[in-house]
Structures are given as C-alpha cells and as structure tokens.
Amino acid sequence: MKELIEIQHSLKAPKGQWNNFGKYKYRSCEDILEALKPLLYEHKCELTIADEMVLVGTRIYVKATVTLKNENGETVSTTAYAREEESKKGMDGSQVTGAASSYARKYALNGMFCIDDTKDCDDTNTGGKDDGLSDNRDMAFQEIDAAKDTAELSKIFNKYTMLHDDKAFMKRLGERKKEVPYVQA
C-alpha cells in the first residue's frame, strides 16, 4: 500500500514522555496517534484499533489489532499482545486492563509504522549512564509475556543477546518458562 510507505517515511513520533522511576524517555500510544492524525488525513487513510481479550494458558492477554484502510478500500493490519498483570498495586481491574491495552496498542502501532523503539539520537546525553537497554527490555518483556511455549522463549533468548546480563530479563524469562508448555526448539 503506497500510502503506508509514505506515512512510514514521513512519521515523526519523538519520545516526549519521561519515566522518573526508570530515568528514560518513551513515547506513548497517544503520542504516536497525535503524530499520525495529520498524515492519515493527508493520505486519506482511516486507522482503527481494536482490542480483544485472549486467554493463553491461565493468563489473559490484550490483543490489539491496528488496521489501516486507504480510500480504495485496501487494508493492512498488525497485531500485538500485552499480558494483564494479576494485580498491580494502586490499580483496580479496569486500570490494569487499560494499561495492557495501551501497551499492546503502542506496539501494534510500532509494527505498522516501523517505529524504532531504540534510543533516539536526539536524546539528552546522560554521560554514559544510559545503557540504551530499557527499550529493548520493554520489547523483550512483551514478547516473553506473549510466548506460547518454550520454543518461542528460546527464540526470544537468542534474539536479545544484549540482555543476557540483565537480571530482570533473565528472571522474567525463567518465570514464564514455568508457565508455558515445553516444546523442543
């Protein structure tokens, strides 16, 4: 779809949010949508986002599907998943679902529009303190949470070699391995 190629080329969605706890910049789903709206209008395209709750094993995931439709009726879709936490301190059930929905939608949009979640070149210089791994960790955690078996977890482990020294990554991988069926890779 030529409109998608043009939108991918033109889209600028900088990381305008700041996480005080993790000390990193990020972009939200809303940031991406705000940057997309003028381009969608310019190229006469419609964007829809739909969520579906999916049970995988004993865990509930939000499956977000982003669909782009041009004026000729051609469509392209991408999907991303995010797992609902069983409980999250300070959040009720609807807030937990909303957070998982936002996360899944953001990564579906990233996939559709080729948004790179690695460190932006215009980020402030942190004097070498930012190892640039937080975005990779976020992506890896999403993939770990969506993995359906140990073969998929093995692929994730091999894909994110830069995180092998990351305790949180290895812990998340180990915990998920206990939850999914064993399938030889």
TORVO-973115 format. One record per residue: x, y, z of N, C-alpha, C in turn; residue number from 0; residue in three letters. Coordinates in nm, 4 decimals, padded with zeros to 6 digits, always signed. Layout:
<sites>
X,Y,Z,X,Y,Z,X,Y,Z,NUM,ala
...
</sites>
This chain:
<sites>
+00.0855,-00.1171,+00.0000,+00.0000,+00.0000,+00.0000,+00.0903,+00.1238,+00.0000,0,met
+00.0821,+00.2025,-00.1048,+00.1719,+00.3184,-00.1188,+00.1513,+00.4208,-00.0066,1,lys
+00.0284,+00.4365,+00.0403,+00.0032,+00.5325,+00.1477,+00.0789,+00.4936,+00.2756,2,glu
+00.0832,+00.3634,+00.3043,+00.1541,+00.3176,+00.4236,+00.3025,+00.3499,+00.4125,3,leu
+00.3599,+00.3253,+00.2951,+00.5017,+00.3553,+00.2741,+00.5276,+00.5046,+00.2960,4,ile
+00.4410,+00.5878,+00.2426,+00.4583,+00.7331,+00.2567,+00.4424,+00.7779,+00.4021,5,glu
+00.3452,+00.7203,+00.4718,+00.3254,+00.7558,+00.6126,+00.4440,+00.7086,+00.6960,6,ile
+00.4916,+00.5853,+00.6701,+00.6086,+00.5348,+00.7428,+00.7277,+00.6278,+00.7229,7,gln
+00.7444,+00.6754,+00.6008,+00.8576,+00.7629,+00.5691,+00.8461,+00.8993,+00.6387,8,his
+00.7262,+00.9527,+00.6473,+00.7056,+01.0886,+00.6997,+00.6860,+01.0961,+00.8503,9,ser
+00.6434,+00.9875,+00.9116,+00.6057,+00.9905,+01.0533,+00.7239,+01.0227,+01.1445,10,leu
+00.7040,+01.1207,+01.2291,+00.7998,+01.1552,+01.3340,+00.7235,+01.1506,+01.4661,11,lys
+00.7584,+01.0545,+01.5488,+00.6931,+01.0398,+01.6793,+00.8018,+01.0343,+01.7861,12,ala
+00.8531,+01.1504,+01.8262,+00.9626,+01.1520,+01.9235,+00.9176,+01.1032,+02.0609,13,pro
+01.0145,+01.0629,+02.1375,+00.9884,+01.0185,+02.2744,+00.9753,+01.1434,+02.3619,14,lys
+00.8515,+01.1851,+02.3826,+00.8262,+01.3084,+02.4554,+00.7878,+01.2890,+02.6006,15,gly
+00.7803,+01.1654,+02.6462,+00.7429,+01.1371,+02.7852,+00.8689,+01.1015,+02.8646,16,gln
+00.8639,+01.1219,+02.9949,+00.9779,+01.0906,+03.0807,+00.9335,+01.0014,+03.1951,17,trp
+01.0042,+00.8899,+03.2166,+00.9776,+00.7997,+03.3272,+01.0743,+00.8351,+03.4400,18,asn
+01.0227,+00.8962,+03.5467,+01.1084,+00.9376,+03.6581,+01.1704,+00.8194,+03.7312,19,asn
+01.0962,+00.7107,+03.7428,+01.1466,+00.5944,+03.8157,+01.2611,+00.5287,+03.7396,20,phe
+01.2401,+00.5023,+03.6100,+01.3419,+00.4345,+03.5301,+01.4428,+00.5278,+03.4670,21,gly
+01.4150,+00.6591,+03.4728,+01.5039,+00.7620,+03.4167,+01.5272,+00.7405,+03.2671,22,lys
+01.4163,+00.7279,+03.1919,+01.4292,+00.7136,+03.0473,+01.3146,+00.7834,+02.9770,23,tyr
+01.3387,+00.8180,+02.8511,+01.2361,+00.8789,+02.7673,+01.1582,+00.7679,+02.6974,24,lys
+01.0308,+00.7956,+02.6693,+00.9496,+00.6998,+02.5955,+00.8399,+00.7741,+02.5217,25,tyr
+00.7750,+00.7031,+02.4299,+00.6591,+00.7599,+02.3611,+00.5386,+00.6752,+02.3982,26,arg
+00.4264,+00.7394,+02.4137,+00.3029,+00.6695,+02.4478,+00.2227,+00.6416,+02.3211,27,ser
+00.1219,+00.5605,+02.3344,+00.0283,+00.5344,+02.2252,-00.0329,+00.6669,+02.1789,28,cys
-00.0680,+00.7513,+02.2740,-00.1288,+00.8800,+02.2404,-00.0333,+00.9690,+02.1616,29,glu
+00.0967,+00.9644,+02.1947,+00.1972,+01.0415,+02.1204,+00.2020,+00.9975,+01.9744,30,asp
+00.1984,+00.8680,+01.9531,+00.2029,+00.8145,+01.8166,+00.0784,+00.8564,+01.7394,31,ile
-00.0379,+00.8417,+01.8027,-00.1629,+00.8781,+01.7352,-00.1677,+01.0266,+01.7013,32,leu
-00.1184,+01.1104,+01.7916,-00.1167,+01.2545,+01.7662,-00.0303,+01.2870,+01.6441,33,glu
+00.0838,+01.2193,+01.6309,+00.1718,+01.2417,+01.5157,+00.1121,+01.1837,+01.3875,34,ala
+00.0324,+01.0792,+01.4003,-00.0255,+01.0112,+01.2836,-00.1440,+01.0850,+01.2215,35,leu
-00.2259,+01.1484,+01.3029,-00.3517,+01.2056,+01.2531,-00.3359,+01.2974,+01.1324,36,lys
-00.2421,+01.3909,+01.1316,-00.2282,+01.4756,+01.0116,-00.1870,+01.3960,+00.8874,37,pro
-00.1044,+01.2940,+00.9061,-00.0599,+01.2124,+00.7928,-00.1740,+01.1261,+00.7400,38,leu
-00.2557,+01.0732,+00.8292,-00.3721,+00.9952,+00.7867,-00.4663,+01.0830,+00.7050,39,leu
-00.4876,+01.2038,+00.7517,-00.5749,+01.2982,+00.6805,-00.5168,+01.3322,+00.5434,40,tyr
-00.3875,+01.3613,+00.5400,-00.3198,+01.3983,+00.4153,-00.3291,+01.2866,+00.3103,41,glu
-00.3183,+01.1626,+00.3544,-00.3183,+01.0489,+00.2622,-00.4554,+00.9813,+00.2504,42,his
-00.5557,+01.0434,+00.3088,-00.6937,+00.9944,+00.3024,-00.7046,+00.8480,+00.3479,43,lys
-00.6464,+00.8230,+00.4638,-00.6492,+00.6893,+00.5217,-00.7243,+00.6907,+00.6540,44,cys
-00.7782,+00.5769,+00.6864,-00.8519,+00.5575,+00.8115,-00.7740,+00.4568,+00.8950,45,glu
-00.7607,+00.4842,+01.0235,-00.6926,+00.3942,+01.1146,-00.7898,+00.3503,+01.2223,46,leu
-00.7984,+00.2207,+01.2444,-00.8806,+00.1699,+01.3544,-00.7940,+00.0812,+01.4430,47,thr
-00.8280,+00.0802,+01.5705,-00.7587,-00.0046,+01.6667,-00.8653,-00.0806,+01.7446,48,ile
-00.8515,-00.2121,+01.7478,-00.9481,-00.2953,+01.8190,-00.8749,-00.3851,+01.9184,49,ala
-00.9337,-00.3996,+02.0357,-00.8784,-00.4888,+02.1380,-00.9644,-00.6126,+02.1512,50,asp
-00.8984,-00.7219,+02.1836,-00.9672,-00.8483,+02.2100,-00.8967,-00.9130,+02.3282,51,glu
-00.9734,-00.9684,+02.4188,-00.9149,-01.0388,+02.5326,-00.8918,-01.1836,+02.4905,52,met
-00.7699,-01.2340,+02.5152,-00.7323,-01.3685,+02.4728,-00.6777,-01.4434,+02.5940,53,val
-00.7272,-01.5639,+02.6151,-00.6783,-01.6480,+02.7241,-00.5687,-01.7390,+02.6694,54,leu
-00.4492,-01.7287,+02.7285,-00.3367,-01.8144,+02.6903,-00.2932,-01.8862,+02.8165,55,val
-00.3168,-02.0159,+02.8198,-00.2913,-02.0906,+02.9429,-00.3861,-02.0406,+03.0491,56,gly
-00.3302,-01.9878,+03.1565,-00.4132,-01.9324,+03.2645,-00.4060,-01.7803,+03.2690,57,thr
-00.3402,-01.7208,+03.1698,-00.3203,-01.5758,+03.1688,-00.4061,-01.5085,+03.0626,58,arg
-00.4485,-01.3872,+03.0930,-00.5282,-01.3088,+02.9984,-00.4379,-01.2052,+02.9320,59,ile
-00.4461,-01.1994,+02.8002,-00.3705,-01.1024,+02.7216,-00.4677,-01.0108,+02.6493,60,tyr
-00.4252,-00.8874,+02.6290,-00.4986,-00.7960,+02.5426,-00.4321,-00.8063,+02.4060,61,val
-00.5117,-00.8407,+02.3063,-00.4633,-00.8478,+02.1681,-00.5130,-00.7216,+02.0982,62,lys
-00.4194,-00.6353,+02.0578,-00.4553,-00.5106,+01.9889,-00.4270,-00.5281,+01.8401,63,ala
-00.5257,-00.4951,+01.7590,-00.5105,-00.5023,+01.6143,-00.5291,-00.3627,+01.5565,64,thr
-00.4269,-00.3175,+01.4837,-00.4293,-00.1879,+01.4164,-00.4544,-00.2150,+01.2685,65,val
-00.5536,-00.1462,+01.2115,-00.5861,-00.1632,+01.0700,-00.5846,-00.0281,+01.0010,66,thr
-00.5101,-00.0215,+00.8917,-00.5027,+00.0984,+00.8088,-00.5799,+00.0701,+00.6800,67,leu
-00.6702,+00.1632,+00.6440,-00.7521,+00.1475,+00.5241,-00.7369,+00.2723,+00.4387,68,lys
-00.7032,+00.2523,+00.3092,-00.6918,+00.3685,+00.2205,-00.8255,+00.3949,+00.1529,69,asn
-00.8319,+00.5010,+00.0716,-00.9597,+00.5387,+00.0108,-01.0075,+00.4382,-00.0939,70,glu
-00.9200,+00.3465,-00.1394,-00.9603,+00.2408,-00.2336,-01.0122,+00.1174,-00.1611,71,asn
-01.0104,+00.1196,-00.0281,-01.0603,+00.0065,+00.0497,-00.9544,-00.0979,+00.0814,72,gly
-00.8290,-00.0747,+00.0385,-00.7217,-00.1685,+00.0714,-00.6897,-00.1554,+00.2202,73,glu
-00.6614,-00.2685,+00.2838,-00.6300,-00.2657,+00.4264,-00.5007,-00.3409,+00.4561,74,thr
-00.4361,-00.2985,+00.5626,-00.3183,-00.3648,+00.6174,-00.3387,-00.3666,+00.7684,75,val
-00.3066,-00.4793,+00.8327,-00.3249,-00.4898,+00.9777,-00.2000,-00.5438,+01.0462,76,ser
-00.1808,-00.5026,+01.1704,-00.0779,-00.5607,+01.2565,-00.1397,-00.5871,+01.3931,77,thr
-00.0784,-00.6780,+01.4652,-00.1298,-00.7191,+01.5954,-00.0162,-00.7224,+01.6970,78,thr
-00.0465,-00.6885,+01.8198,+00.0482,-00.7029,+01.9308,-00.0299,-00.7452,+02.0546,79,ala
+00.0392,-00.8104,+02.1471,-00.0229,-00.8605,+02.2693,+00.0434,-00.7986,+02.3917,80,tyr
-00.0329,-00.7842,+02.4974,+00.0215,-00.7463,+02.6280,-00.0556,-00.8227,+02.7339,81,ala
+00.0167,-00.8732,+02.8299,-00.0455,-00.9525,+02.9361,-00.0951,-00.8624,+03.0472,82,arg
-00.2131,-00.8930,+03.0950,-00.2629,-00.8247,+03.2148,-00.1902,-00.8805,+03.3354,83,glu
-00.1463,-00.7916,+03.4224,-00.0908,-00.8360,+03.5499,-00.2063,-00.8914,+03.6332,84,glu
-00.1771,-00.9896,+03.7151,-00.2838,-01.0437,+03.8004,-00.3329,-00.9375,+03.8965,85,glu
-00.2417,-00.8562,+03.9450,-00.2796,-00.7404,+04.0262,-00.1653,-00.6409,+04.0172,86,ser
-00.1990,-00.5168,+04.0307,-00.0994,-00.4103,+04.0232,-00.1316,-00.3136,+04.1358,87,lys
-00.0335,-00.2895,+04.2220,-00.0535,-00.2040,+04.3383,-00.1060,-00.0672,+04.2946,88,lys
-00.2132,-00.0240,+04.3579,-00.2702,+00.1074,+04.3301,-00.3616,+00.1126,+04.2096,89,gly
-00.3887,-00.0019,+04.1464,-00.4757,-00.0044,+04.0278,-00.5907,-00.1014,+04.0508,90,met
-00.7099,-00.0610,+04.0027,-00.8201,-00.1571,+04.0043,-00.8165,-00.2362,+03.8730,91,asp
-00.9064,-00.3323,+03.8588,-00.9069,-00.4208,+03.7427,-00.9164,-00.3493,+03.6100,92,gly
-01.0005,-00.2469,+03.6023,-01.0164,-00.1766,+03.4750,-00.8900,-00.0990,+03.4382,93,ser
-00.8184,-00.0489,+03.5379,-00.6939,+00.0227,+03.5109,-00.5849,-00.0728,+03.4626,94,gln
-00.5817,-00.1934,+03.5183,-00.4851,-00.2944,+03.4747,-00.5117,-00.3306,+03.3281,95,val
-00.6386,-00.3507,+03.2936,-00.6746,-00.3818,+03.1547,-00.6397,-00.2647,+03.0640,96,thr
-00.6687,-00.1435,+03.1079,-00.6376,-00.0250,+03.0285,-00.4887,-00.0104,+03.0021,97,gly
-00.4062,-00.0381,+03.1027,-00.2609,-00.0297,+03.0859,-00.2126,-00.1342,+02.9856,98,ala
-00.2653,-00.2564,+02.9945,-00.2270,-00.3614,+02.8999,-00.2731,-00.3259,+02.7586,99,ala
-00.3919,-00.2678,+02.7473,-00.4437,-00.2250,+02.6173,-00.3534,-00.1191,+02.5557,100,ser
-00.3168,-00.0193,+02.6339,-00.2295,+00.0883,+02.5857,-00.0973,+00.0328,+02.5362,101,ser
-00.0412,-00.0573,+02.6135,+00.0879,-00.1176,+02.5792,+00.0771,-00.1966,+02.4485,102,tyr
-00.0256,-00.2806,+02.4365,-00.0435,-00.3614,+02.3150,-00.0680,-00.2716,+02.1939,103,ala
-00.1496,-00.1689,+02.2115,-00.1781,-00.0765,+02.1008,-00.0509,-00.0053,+02.0551,104,arg
+00.0292,+00.0385,+02.1494,+00.1531,+00.1085,+02.1154,+00.2427,+00.0194,+02.0302,105,lys
+00.2565,-00.1060,+02.0683,+00.3462,-00.1946,+01.9937,+00.2859,-00.2409,+01.8618,106,tyr
+00.1548,-00.2462,+01.8515,+00.0919,-00.2720,+01.7214,+00.1166,-00.1537,+01.6276,107,ala
+00.1052,-00.0313,+01.6799,+00.1355,+00.0881,+01.6005,+00.2832,+00.0911,+01.5609,108,leu
+00.3718,+00.0551,+01.6533,+00.5145,+00.0482,+01.6217,+00.5390,-00.0461,+01.5044,109,asn
+00.4736,-00.1610,+01.5063,+00.4901,-00.2573,+01.3984,+00.4361,-00.2065,+01.2660,110,gly
+00.3191,-00.1472,+01.2685,+00.2558,-00.0972,+01.1457,+00.3392,+00.0125,+01.0806,111,met
+00.3874,+00.1054,+01.1615,+00.4510,+00.2240,+01.1066,+00.6033,+00.2245,+01.1189,112,phe
+00.6608,+00.1064,+01.1472,+00.8071,+00.0906,+01.1543,+00.8697,+00.1912,+01.2490,113,cys
+00.8112,+00.2035,+01.3661,+00.8650,+00.2944,+01.4666,+00.9704,+00.2187,+01.5453,114,ile
+01.0900,+00.2712,+01.5407,+01.2032,+00.2092,+01.6079,+01.1999,+00.2506,+01.7541,115,asp
+01.2003,+00.1538,+01.8448,+01.1969,+00.1873,+01.9863,+01.3352,+00.1850,+02.0496,116,asp
+01.4398,+00.1970,+01.9674,+01.5730,+00.2088,+02.0245,+01.5964,+00.3534,+02.0634,117,thr
+01.7080,+00.3805,+02.1247,+01.7374,+00.5144,+02.1753,+01.7373,+00.6167,+02.0627,118,lys
+01.6654,+00.7273,+02.0828,+01.6630,+00.8365,+01.9852,+01.7981,+00.9062,+01.9831,119,asp
+01.8428,+00.9457,+01.8638,+01.9716,+01.0146,+01.8523,+01.9684,+01.1526,+01.9166,120,cys
+01.8498,+01.2112,+01.9330,+01.8422,+01.3447,+01.9924,+01.8140,+01.3402,+02.1420,121,asp
+01.8237,+01.2229,+02.2021,+01.8091,+01.2149,+02.3476,+01.9195,+01.2955,+02.4142,122,asp
+01.8902,+01.3420,+02.5326,+01.9930,+01.4139,+02.6065,+02.1077,+01.3197,+02.6390,123,thr
+02.2276,+01.3752,+02.6410,+02.3452,+01.2972,+02.6740,+02.3428,+01.2692,+02.8238,124,asn
+02.3497,+01.1427,+02.8588,+02.3444,+01.1058,+03.0000,+02.4822,+01.0692,+03.0537,125,thr
+02.5842,+01.1063,+02.9787,+02.7199,+01.0805,+03.0270,+02.7523,+00.9337,+03.0375,126,gly
+02.6924,+00.8529,+02.9526,+02.7215,+00.7104,+02.9516,+02.6430,+00.6303,+03.0527,127,gly
+02.5578,+00.6972,+03.1322,+02.4812,+00.6249,+03.2337,+02.3658,+00.5459,+03.1757,128,lys
+02.3112,+00.5885,+03.0613,+02.2000,+00.5185,+02.9964,+02.2578,+00.4138,+02.9032,129,asp
+02.2377,+00.2880,+02.9355,+02.2940,+00.1810,+02.8533,+02.2114,+00.1540,+02.7282,130,asp
+02.0993,+00.2247,+02.7090,+02.0172,+00.2074,+02.5898,+01.9387,+00.0776,+02.5884,131,gly
+01.9343,+00.0061,+02.6995,+01.8705,-00.1253,+02.7018,+01.7249,-00.1218,+02.7443,132,leu
+01.6765,-00.0117,+02.7991,+01.5413,-00.0107,+02.8542,+01.4362,-00.0375,+02.7468,133,ser
+01.4529,+00.0167,+02.6256,+01.3556,-00.0078,+02.5193,+01.3616,-00.1528,+02.4719,134,asp
+01.4838,-00.2079,+02.4604,+01.4969,-00.3487,+02.4240,+01.4323,-00.4373,+02.5298,135,asn
+01.4498,-00.3995,+02.6555,+01.3914,-00.4760,+02.7653,+01.2385,-00.4733,+02.7555,136,arg
+01.1821,-00.3559,+02.7282,+01.0368,-00.3448,+02.7142,+00.9851,-00.4355,+02.6027,137,asp
+01.0522,-00.4317,+02.4890,+01.0112,-00.5163,+02.3753,+01.0260,-00.6642,+02.4111,138,met
+01.1379,-00.6980,+02.4738,+01.1625,-00.8373,+02.5117,+01.0563,-00.8858,+02.6097,139,ala
+01.0216,-00.8025,+02.7087,+00.9203,-00.8414,+02.8066,+00.7859,-00.8652,+02.7385,140,phe
+00.7516,-00.7816,+02.6427,+00.6254,-00.8022,+02.5715,+00.6270,-00.9369,+02.4985,141,gln
+00.7379,-00.9667,+02.4326,+00.7482,-01.0927,+02.3594,+00.7477,-01.2123,+02.4548,142,glu
+00.8160,-01.1983,+02.5677,+00.8173,-01.3062,+02.6670,+00.6750,-01.3322,+02.7158,143,ile
+00.6033,-01.2257,+02.7479,+00.4675,-01.2393,+02.8002,+00.3718,-01.3007,+02.6983,144,asp
+00.3984,-01.2811,+02.5700,+00.3109,-01.3339,+02.4653,+00.3524,-01.4735,+02.4182,145,ala
+00.4702,-01.5208,+02.4588,+00.5187,-01.6519,+02.4147,+00.4230,-01.7624,+02.4576,146,ala
+00.4000,-01.8554,+02.3660,+00.3042,-01.9625,+02.3926,+00.3700,-02.0932,+02.4376,147,lys
+00.5030,-02.1054,+02.4190,+00.5719,-02.2272,+02.4590,+00.7210,-02.1999,+02.4768,148,asp
+00.7950,-02.3018,+02.5220,+00.9372,-02.2831,+02.5488,+01.0184,-02.2622,+02.4211,149,thr
+00.9723,-02.3131,+02.3087,+01.0435,-02.2906,+02.1821,+01.0435,-02.1413,+02.1481,150,ala
+00.9308,-02.0742,+02.1684,+00.9242,-01.9303,+02.1442,+01.0141,-01.8553,+02.2428,151,glu
+01.0175,-01.8995,+02.3688,+01.1046,-01.8354,+02.4675,+01.2516,-01.8507,+02.4292,152,leu
+01.2862,-01.9644,+02.3737,+01.4238,-01.9873,+02.3288,+01.4624,-01.8901,+02.2172,153,ser
+01.3701,-01.8657,+02.1257,+01.3959,-01.7705,+02.0172,+01.4149,-01.6297,+02.0732,154,lys
+01.3339,-01.5941,+02.1719,+01.3446,-01.4619,+02.2347,+01.4800,-01.4484,+02.3041,155,ile
+01.5213,-01.5531,+02.3753,+01.6507,-01.5527,+02.4425,+01.7628,-01.5290,+02.3417,156,phe
+01.7573,-01.5977,+02.2282,+01.8600,-01.5831,+02.1245,+01.8547,-01.4469,+02.0562,157,asn
+01.7368,-01.3887,+02.0461,+01.7203,-01.2590,+01.9806,+01.7783,-01.1453,+02.0643,158,lys
+01.7623,-01.1526,+02.1965,+01.8018,-01.0432,+02.2847,+01.9308,-01.0766,+02.3604,159,tyr
+02.0365,-01.1059,+02.2858,+02.1640,-01.1408,+02.3490,+02.2179,-01.0263,+02.4341,160,thr
+02.1850,-00.9015,+02.3974,+02.2337,-00.7862,+02.4727,+02.1746,-00.7801,+02.6131,161,met
+02.0708,-00.8605,+02.6401,+02.0062,-00.8591,+02.7721,+02.0436,-00.9793,+02.8586,162,leu
+02.1366,-01.0618,+02.8129,+02.1705,-01.1819,+02.8892,+02.2289,-01.1510,+03.0268,163,his
+02.2860,-01.0323,+03.0437,+02.3380,-00.9928,+03.1753,+02.2351,-00.9161,+03.2574,164,asp
+02.1166,-00.8964,+03.2021,+02.0108,-00.8207,+03.2687,+01.9315,-00.9150,+03.3598,165,asp
+01.9402,-00.8931,+03.4899,+01.8753,-00.9830,+03.5871,+01.7236,-00.9873,+03.5690,166,lys
+01.6618,-00.8708,+03.5429,+01.5161,-00.8663,+03.5262,+01.4726,-00.9472,+03.4034,167,ala
+01.5482,-00.9354,+03.2950,+01.5180,-01.0114,+03.1725,+01.5267,-01.1615,+03.1993,168,phe
+01.6359,-01.2041,+03.2605,+01.6556,-01.3466,+03.2854,+01.5510,-01.4006,+03.3839,169,met
+01.5150,-01.3199,+03.4842,+01.4129,-01.3618,+03.5800,+01.2784,-01.3775,+03.5104,170,lys
+01.2404,-01.2785,+03.4283,+01.1118,-01.2824,+03.3569,+01.1057,-01.4037,+03.2656,171,arg
+01.2168,-01.4312,+03.1965,+01.2243,-01.5460,+03.1068,+01.2064,-01.6763,+03.1850,172,leu
+01.2755,-01.6860,+03.2994,+01.2661,-01.8064,+03.3827,+01.1269,-01.8275,+03.4393,173,gly
+01.0624,-01.7191,+03.4839,+00.9263,-01.7300,+03.5373,+00.8282,-01.7756,+03.4297,174,glu
+00.8424,-01.7169,+03.3105,+00.7498,-01.7504,+03.2004,+00.7698,-01.8943,+03.1552,175,arg
+00.8934,-01.9418,+03.1619,+00.9245,-02.0793,+03.1211,+00.8446,-02.1797,+03.2055,176,lys
+00.8202,-02.1434,+03.3302,+00.7438,-02.2313,+03.4191,+00.5949,-02.2315,+03.3854,177,lys
+00.5466,-02.1285,+03.3140,+00.4039,-02.1127,+03.2857,+00.3589,-02.1735,+03.1526,178,glu
+00.4539,-02.1919,+03.0610,+00.4151,-02.2342,+02.9258,+00.4522,-02.3813,+02.9028,179,val
+00.3882,-02.4446,+02.8046,+00.4207,-02.5842,+02.7738,+00.5622,-02.5977,+02.7178,180,pro
+00.6254,-02.7097,+02.7488,+00.7585,-02.7377,+02.6942,+00.7435,-02.7860,+02.5512,181,tyr
+00.8174,-02.7197,+02.4612,+00.8241,-02.7619,+02.3211,+00.9709,-02.7525,+02.2840,182,val
+01.0253,-02.8628,+02.2333,+01.1676,-02.8626,+02.1971,+01.1925,-02.7649,+02.0822,183,gln
+01.2933,-02.6807,+02.0988,+01.3255,-02.5795,+01.9980,+01.3935,-02.6401,+01.8759,184,ala
</sites>
